[in-house]
Amino acid sequence: MPTYVYKFIETGETIEVQQAFTDDALTEAEHPVDGTMRPVKKVFTPIGVTFRGGGFYKTDSGGSTAPTSSSSGSSSESSSGSSSGSSSESTSTAAPAPSTSD
């Protein structure tokens, strides 16, 4: 069961309460010191997120038009850029060679 944080409206003190997902949020809770029922308000806290691996970049899911700072993205872009650059260089190099030979 998840643990939720509630804050006493009058005093500002916080408590943790275990509740099921299907339970409604509390409006009153027993104060731990004197045992009286007091109005509470649910406190929303940020969740903890852990990213593992080589890294995540904003351009990872996009097309290959934008350069990325990941090593795998750079190598695929440079290899595709090198292949197209090599083929155009090969074509331009191959074209003058026969004309010089004639």
C-alpha positions in Angstrom: 0.0 0.0 0.0 1.2 3.5 -0.8 2.1 6.0 1.9 0.5 9.5 1.7 1.5 12.6 3.5 -1.1 14.7 5.3 -0.7 18.1 7.0 -2.7 19.3 9.9 -4.3 22.6 8.9 -4.2 24.2 12.3 -0.6 23.3 13.4 1.2 22.6 10.1 2.5 19.2 11.4 2.7 16.4 8.9 1.9 12.7 9.3 2.3 9.7 6.9 -0.7 7.4 6.4 -0.8 4.2 4.5 -3.9 3.9 2.2 -5.0 1.8 -0.7 -5.3 3.5 -4.1 -9.1 3.1 -3.9 -9.5 4.9 -0.6 -10.7 8.4 -0.5 -8.4 11.2 0.8 -8.7 11.9 4.5 -10.3 15.1 5.7 -9.7 14.4 9.4 -7.0 12.4 11.1 -6.1 11.6 14.7 -3.3 13.8 16.0 -0.4 11.6 17.3 0.2 13.7 20.5 -3.3 14.2 22.0 -5.4 11.7 20.0 -8.0 14.3 18.9 -9.5 14.3 15.4 -8.3 17.4 13.5 -8.8 18.5 9.9 -6.0 17.6 7.5 -5.0 18.4 4.0 -3.3 16.0 1.6 0.3 17.0 0.6 1.4 16.2 -2.9 5.1 15.4 -3.0 7.2 14.8 -6.1 7.9 11.1 -7.0 11.4 9.8 -7.1 12.7 8.9 -10.6 15.9 7.0 -11.3 17.4 7.0 -14.8 19.9 4.3 -15.5 22.0 3.6 -18.5 24.1 5.6 -20.9 21.9 8.7 -20.7 18.8 10.2 -22.2 18.8 13.2 -24.5 16.0 15.3 -25.9 16.9 14.4 -29.4 17.0 10.6 -28.8 13.4 10.1 -30.0 13.6 12.6 -32.8 14.8 12.3 -36.4 18.5 12.3 -37.3 18.4 15.9 -38.5 19.5 17.3 -35.1 23.0 16.5 -33.7 22.9 14.5 -30.5 25.4 14.4 -27.7 25.2 10.6 -27.2 28.0 8.6 -28.6 25.7 6.2 -30.5 23.8 9.0 -32.1 26.9 10.7 -33.2 28.4 7.6 -34.7 25.3 6.8 -36.7 25.1 10.3 -38.0 28.7 10.5 -38.8 28.7 7.1 -40.6 25.6 8.1 -42.6 27.2 11.5 -43.4 30.5 9.8 -44.3 28.8 7.3 -46.6 26.9 10.0 -48.5 30.1 12.1 -48.5 32.2 9.2 -49.6 29.9 8.3 -52.4 29.8 11.8 -53.7 33.5 12.1 -53.4 33.9 8.7 -55.2 31.6 9.9 -58.0 33.4 13.2 -58.3 36.8 11.4 -58.2 35.7 8.7 -60.6 34.4 11.2 -63.2 37.6 13.3 -63.7 39.8 10.1 -63.8 38.3 8.8 -67.1 38.3 12.3 -68.6 42.0 12.7 -67.8 42.7 9.2 -69.2 41.1 10.1 -72.6 
